[in-house]
Amino acid sequence: MSHLNSVRRAMKWMSATAPISVFIALVATGGTSPYAQSTQVRQPPVDAQAEKAAKAFNVPQPTTYREYLELWHNPGYHSQVVEKQALAEPFKGVTTNGKVVPGLFSIKFTGVSTEPVRKAAEAYIASLTPEQRQRTMFAMNDDQWRKWENIDDYYRQGVAFFDMTDAQKDAGFNLMRAGLSAKGLKLSRDIMRLNYALGELGHNLARLGDENYFITIMGTPSATKPWGWKLDGHHIAINYFVLGDQVVMSPAFFGAEPAIAKSGKYQGTEVLQAEQNKGLAMIRALDDEQRQRAIIKTGPKTENQNVGEAFKDNIVLDYAGVPVSSLNAAQKKQLVDLVAQYVDNMDDGHAKVKMAEVEQHLDQTYFAWIGATDPGSVFYYRIHSPVILIEFDHQQPIGLRGPEFDRSKPTLLHIHTVVRTPNGNDYGKDLLRQHYLENPGTHAE
């Protein structure tokens, strides 16, 4: 009984340091999860007997993410519970009242070629082994589109960069290069590097590294039929839908902890500073009355605010904040520039197409804010219209440790951003629906 109580105390200790997936793994493997020893970034003061019981599992500490997966090959809490609950609900999309606004999106000719990204995807697929292709290729209407997550220990399909040959890595980065702008590619690569920086800080490179990112392909790359690709990993999720010469790049999640590497292999790397600074400049450009309308929650920011992250495909989120229709011309221009900071992560030609769509609905757009407005403050802001939802959030520290970090207070060094296409067109779903209506019998593509 004393041994059982020690294990119970160990699990109680681990509940402060690990997701529920650890406990699932412990049950599934008879108590052999390496998480108790491999995760070094989360170590609060512990009961000595409980810590001893946790370490008694005596599993070799992983030195690579591949070893980590092989030793603890369990889908995890988010894969088994959160994902299951979210996917049980048919996709509808982000709405303001539970009802999709019809007629916002249509299949049309944009004049912007998708041939570069199609050829890059074909080259990437050709570089894979048959077994890797089986893990990578999914039907166009597969729920794999909706299976993405910010956290690092989410169970992902596809092939990760750490499992690729050098030639495959080149092909994978070429796919990203073809679909993203130079700015978007740099942002993505720098987020990968900052994941390595977090691994350095926590002595946990087995779990947090710059190659722990997975690519999947939906459908078959085509000049006329729908297809797409996804990059998914800690602090990155890019969903890239293609139909003819149209592209929808959402949901798109970009984040980082730390947002700035102050030491280590990638010292000096930083991300999302323009999004942060331009957002702050936007709220400070408003007059007193406008600012009062924009601020939707008074007082200091004390918690995480993002509402549109993973498994929130069908959130009901009403417009809030100051209507852009009430801004003057200079303020509207500044708001458009802030939106472009996010949209411009996709390839240049399709970014222009998306920005034209955004500007068409500019007077139906709202800007909302939570937090202080002084330089150096932590905050949240949201830009919301019928065709775009953007969120920026300073988050509480998770992996960062030290006396300067209070887990109950958001920090400038942990940032989450997400971009969605409301009213049913995340993942290009509304365009795909229209394609199926025009081409019956093609759902198995």
N, C-alpha and C positions, 0 to 999 in steps of 0.2 A: 504493500500500500504506500510506503514511503517513496518508492521509486515512481509509482504512478503520480503521486502528488508533485514530485520533482518535475516530471514531464509536463504536467498541467501548468506548473509555474513557468516552465520553459516556454510553453506555447503562449502563455499570457505575456511573457516578456517579448516574444517574437511578434505578438500582435501589435506592439508599438513600433516594430521595425520592419515588418514585411506584410505584403498583401495576403488576403485569404487564400490565394493560390498556394501559398506555402503549406497551409494546413491540409489542403486537398492533396498536395504532393506527398506530404508525410503519410497520409492514410493510404494513398495509392502505392507507395513504395515501401511501406512498412517502416517509416521513419528514416528514410535515407536521403532526404532533400539536402543538397549542399548549401542551401540558402543561408542556413544558420552560420556557416563558416565563410561563405564566399562574399557575402554582402558586408562591406566594411564601412559604408558611408552612413549607416544608420545605427549608432551605438549609444543609446542613453545609458545612464547608470542602471545597473541590473542587480537583481538578487543573485548572490554568489552561487547558491545551490542550483537555481534555475539555469544560470549561465553554464554551469558545469554539466547539467543534464542535456542542454542543447548541443554542446560540443561533443557529447558522448556518442552522437550519431556517427562520428569518425569517418566521414566521407572525404576523399581527397579534394583539396581546393582546386577549382578550375583555373586554368591559366589563359584560356581563350573562350570566346563566346560559343564556339562549336562544342567545346568540352562542357560548358555550362548547360547547353541545350541537351546534350547527351546524358549528363548526370541528372539533370532535373527536367526530364522530357514530359512536362505536364502543361496542358493548355492554360491553366491559371484561372483565377476568379473572373477576370474581365472576359475571357474567352468562353467560359462555361456558364456564367450567370448573366452579367450585364449584356453581353452580345446576344444571348438567347432571348432575353426579354425584349431587347430593342428590335431584333429581326422578326419577332413574332407579330409585330405590328406592320402591316403593309406600308410601303413608302408612300408618303403624301407630299412631304416637303415642308419647309418653314413657311408658316402663315401668320397673319396677324389675328385671325379669329377662328381658325380651324377650317377655313374655306379657301381653296386655291383660286387666285384671280386668273381667269382664263384669257387666252389670246396674247400673252406677253411675249411668247417665244414662237418662232416659226422656222421651218426648214427653208433655207434660202442660200443664194450664192453670195459669198463675201468678197471674192476676188483675191483672197489670201491663200496661197498654196499650202497644203498640208503634206506635200510630197516629201520634204526633208524629214519630218518626224516619222512618216510611214516607212521610208527606206531605212531609217535608223532602227526602228522597231524590228523590221525584217532581218536586219543584220544582227541585232541582238539575239533574236530567236534562233537564227542559224548558228550562232556561236555556242548554243547550249547543247548538252548531251540529251538523249531521249528521256532519261530519268528527270533531268532538270526541266525539260519542257513540260513534262507531266505535272510537275509541281507549280509551273508558271502560268500555263494557259487555261483560261476559263471561258465559259460561254458568255456571250454579251450580256445576258440578263441574269447572270449569276449573282447571288448575294455577296460574293467576294468584293464587289464594289463597296458595300457598306461596312465591310470588316476592316476598319482601321482604328488606330488608337495612339494616343500620345505616349503612353507609358512604355518603358523599355521592356517589360517582361510579358507583353502581350504575345500570344501565339500567332505567328504570321505564316502565310503561304509564300510561294515564290522562292527565289534564290537570293541569298544575301551576298553582299560584296565580299565578305570574308570567305565565302565558299566558291568564289569565282577565280578562274585563271586570270593572268594579266590581260590577255586578249578579251576575255569576257568583261572584265572591269572597264576596259576601254570602250567596248560596245555599249555597256550600261551607261557610262557617262556621256557617250555620244547621243544616246536616246534622250537623256536629260538636256543636253546642250541643244538638241534640235527642237525640243518642246518649250524650253524656257528662254527668256532673254539672258543676256550676259549677266545682268544684275541678279536675276532669279537663280541662275546657276551658281553664282558666287555665294549668294545667301544660303543655298542648300548645302554646298560644300563646307561653308564656314560653320553651319549648324552641326554638321557631322564632326568637324574638328573640335567644336566646343563640347560635344558629347565625350570625346576623348579627354578633354581638359577636366571634365567632371570626374571621369574615371581616375585620372591622375590624382585629383584632390582627395578622392575617397579611397585610393589604393585599390581600385576595383575595375581594372581594365578588362578583366574577364567578362564583365557584364556591360560595361559602358565603353564603347570604342568608336572609332570613326568609320568602321566598315559594317556595322550592325544594322544595315538598311536593306530592305527587300524590294524586289521588282516583280510585279505580276502583270500579265497581259490579258485583257478581256476581248473576246472576239478575235478575228484574224485581220491584221493590218490590210486595209483596202482603200482604194481611191473613191469608192462609191458606197460601201456598206459601213455600218457603225462598228467601231472598235475603240480601244483605249488602253491606257497603261496607268499603273499606280506605283508610286514610291512610298514606302511606309517604314517608319522606325521612330525611335525616341525623338520627339520634337519636330518631326516632319511627317506630313501626309499630303501627297499630291495626287489628286484624282484627275486624270486627263482624258476627256471624252472627245472623240473625233467622228464626225459624220460629213463626208464630202470635204468641203473646205471650211467647215465650221468646227470650232473648238469650244468646249466648256471646261474650265479648269477650276472645279470646286466639287466638294469641299477642299480647301487648301489650308493646311495648318502649318504654321512656322513658329517655332519657339526656341528658347535656349535657357539653360541654367548651367554655368554662368553665361550671361549675355556678353560678358567681356572676360577674356582669358588674361589674367594678371601675372601668370607664371606658366612654366612648363613648355612642352613641345610647340604649342601654338600660341605662345604669349603674344599679346597684341591683337589677336583676332577678336572682332566684335560684330554683333548683329543687332538689327532692329532699333538702332539708335535714331535713324531718320524717322521711322514710324513713331517713335517716342517723342522726339523733339518737335516734329511737325504737328503732332496731336496737341502737345502743350501750347504751341504757338497758335493753333486754331482756337482753343478755348480762350486764350488771352487776347485774341483779336476781336472777341465779341464785346459789345457794350454791356453795361450792368444789367439791363433788362433782358437782353438776349442770353447772357450768362446765367441769369437766374432761371430762365426757362430750360436751358441746356442741362443744368445740374439736377439729376433725378433722385439723388440721395445726398442729403447734407451730412456734414461732419467728415472726419478723416476716413480714408479707406482702410478697413481692417480685415478684409477677407478676399477670397478669390471671387471674381464677378462673372467671368465668361459663361455664357449659357448655351452656346452653339457648337460645342466641341463634339468629340466622338459619341456616337449613338444618340445624338440629338437631332436626327434627320427631320423629325416631325414636330419640333417645338412650336408652340403657339406664343408668339412674341409681338405684342402690339407696338405701334410706333410710340416713341417717347423722346423727350428733349425739345430742342428748338427746331422748328421747321425751316428748312433751307430757303423756302420761299420768302421768309421774312428777312433774309440777309441782303446786304447791299452787294453790288457787283464785285467789288474787291474781295469781300468775304466769300462769295460763291466761288470765285476763282481759286481762292486758297483751299476751300473744301474740295474742289475738283482735283487740285494738285495732291491733296492728302489721299484721296481715293486712288489716284494713279500710282501712288507709292506702292500700293498693294497689287493692283491690276497689272502693272508693268513687270511683274515677275514672270508672266507668260511671254511667249515669243512676241516680238514687236508688232507684227502685223495684226495678230489676233487681239493683242492688248488694245490697239486702236479701235477695233470693232467693238470690243466690250466697253470702252470708254464712251463711245458714241451712244451706246445703249444706256449707260449710266446718266449721261447728260440729257438724254431724252426724258428721263424721269427725275430730273434734278429738283423740280418744284414739288415732288412727292417724297422727298428725302428728309430725314431727320438726323440731328446730331445730338447725342446724349453723353453725359459725363458723370463720373463718380470720383470723388477725391479732391484733394487740394489742387490749387492752380499755380502755386509758386514753383520757381525753378528748383529741381531736386526732389519734388514731391512724387509719391507713388499715386497711380490713378488708373482708371478704366475709362475707355470711351467706345462708343458705338456709332456707326454710320449705317442707316437702315432705309432702304427704299423697296419698291416692288421687285427690283431686279438685282439687288446686291445687299448683303449683310456683312459688315466688317466689325470685328471686335479686337480690341487691344487691351491687355490686362497685365498689370504687375502682380505677380503671384507670390504667395508665401514660399519661403525656402523649403526645399525637400531634400536635395542632396548636399547642398552647401551647409557646412557646419562651422561652428566657432562662436566665440562670445559676441561677435558683431552681428550674428544672425539670430533673430527671434522668430521661431516657427509660427507664431501667432500674428506676425506682421509682414505684409507684402514687402518685397525688396526690389530695387531697380535691377538687380542681377538675375531675376527670374521673370521672363516675359513669355506670354502666350498670345498668339494672334490667330484668327481664323477668318476665312472668307467663304461665304456661302452664296448660292443663287436661290433666293426664295421662290415660292409659288411653283414648286415642283420640278425645277430644272437643275438641282444638284445632280452630279453624275451624268448630266445631259439627259435625265430621265424623261423630260417632256418632249424633247426632240426624238428620243428613242420611241416614245409612245406614238408620236405622229408617224414615224417611219414604219412601225408595225401596222398602223392603220392603212397606210398607203401601199404596204407590201405584205399582205396577209400570208401567213405560213412561214415567216422568216424568224420566228421567236427563238429557234434553236441555233441561231448563228453564233 
